[in-house]
Amino acid sequence: MINIIYEDNHLLVVEKPINVPVQADSSKDLDLLNILKNYLKNKYHKTSNVYLGLVHRLDRPVGGIMVFAKTSKCAKRLSQQIRDHQFQKIYNAIVLGNINKEGTYEDKLLKSNNKNIVTVSDKGKIAILNYKKIESNKNMSLVEINLQTGRSHQIRVQFSYHGYPLYGDQKYNKKAIKNAQIALFSKRITFYHPITKEQISFSLKNPSYYPWNIFTKNN
């Protein structure tokens, strides 16, 4: 069962489980978008198709908070907020190494046309994120990340490129333990309600399993 964090006539805010695709892909596995459409269809006894707008995404192995639009008008307004940088997405991650206290990464990222791989390239699109270290030990650091752009695999690629790959990242961390779960979590989203215009924010606690549980400030 999906954790429903908030719901009104316009929005649906949920916790995406790890290893569940956001939308249908070649794996044919049940995806979050269809799970939620079925939830709405059953809850409101709909006999016709249910609209649910996807306005942002998370990589399949990544869990955490997401918002969906229940009307096309709301989807359009939320998408505009993302373009206008009014939609704030905060992530927590655990990276290998003792990273600097805070910093900004600004790189150009290029996605392969035939492979689901992203690289740093002068031919790519600009990608910017800010981070600050919450806690560290000699081997790993817990960081908070504020995305300024929303490029595919951005966090994973940029931290790896700058020498601090994410724990468990099977794609961009050459030292990742086989089958380890990536330590990246969508922690908090803040945006303006598309109808009331009120600024609202939703957050979740980080996972409680390893390696999240080794940090005392993990909340």
C-alpha positions, -999 to +999 in steps of 0.1 A: +000+000+000+013+034-009+018+060+019-006+088+011+008+119+027-018+145+016-048+146-007-073+172-018-094+178-049-063+191-068-032+173-054-020+139-043+013+138-023+027+104-017+058+084-007+073+066-036+086+032-026+121+022-037+125+002-068+091+010-082+091+028-115+073+061-116+056+053-149+054+023-172+087+012-187+101-018-206+102-039-174+064-041-175+065-039-136+036-022-119+044+015-118+035+042-093+013+062-117-010+033-124-010+022-088-023+057-078-048+058-107-062+026-094-063+039-059-083+070-070-106+049-092-115+026-063-117+053-037-141+075-057-159+046-075-149+059-109-161+039-139-141+059-165-104+066-167-088+087-140-065+117-147-033+120-128-006+144-139+031+135-135+050+168-130+083+155-117+101+121-115+124+100-093+147+073-106+134+038-101+158+029-072+151+062-054+123+065-028+107+095-012+082+122-015+064+131-048+034+152-058+009+144-085-018+167-101-054+155-101-064+180-129-047+191-161-049+228-149-030+219-117-004+199-137+002+229-160+006+253-130+030+230-111+051+224-142+053+262-146+065+265-110+093+240-118+103+260-148+103+292-128+123+276-100+095+280-075+092+243-068+119+233-043+131+197-041+153+187-012+171+154-012+192+136+014+220+113+002+249+094+017+281+098-003+315+080+000+342+101+017+343+131+040+329+158+018+334+196+023+309+213+047+290+229+018+293+236-019+278+240-053+282+218-083+277+233-118+283+210-147+270+202-182+253+168-184+247+148-216+223+119-218+231+091-242+206+086-270+207+048-269+217+041-233+203+052-200+236+068-191+245+104-183+280+119-185+296+153-179+302+169-213+306+203-229+279+193-252+254+188-224+229+210-206+237+230-175+231+212-142+233+230-108+229+218-073+238+231-038+247+208-009+256+210+027+270+183+049+248+172+078+271+147+094+301+125+084+324+098+096+358+087+081+341+068+053+308+085+044+289+117+046+252+125+050+243+155+028+213+177+021+209+186-016+189+214-031+184+209-068+185+240-089+179+221-121+162+187-127+185+168-151+182+131-155+204+113-129+218+147-119+226+141-083+242+107-089+263+119-118+275+151-103+286+137-070+303+108-087+321+132-111+334+153-082+347+123-063+319+115-039+298+088-054+266+078-037+265+047-015+249+018-034+247+035-067+251+006-091+253+028-122+278+056-113+297+042-082+324+018-093+329+008-057+293+001-049+286-032-031+267-055-054+229-053-049+233-025-022+204+000-022+213+035-034+213+060-005+193+088-021+160+099-008+135+126-018+132+143+016+111+174+011+091+194-015+079+229-012+057+247-037+027+269-041-007+253-041-019+256-077-054+268-067-051+285-033-016+300-041-005+291-005+030+279-001+030+244+013+057+219+023+058+182+029+086+161+043+095+126+053+119+110+077+149+093+061+150+055+059+160+036+091+181+009+075+219+008+068+237+031+060+211+057+070+210+044+106+247+051+113+241+088+114+228+103+146+213+134+128+194+112+104+158+126+107 
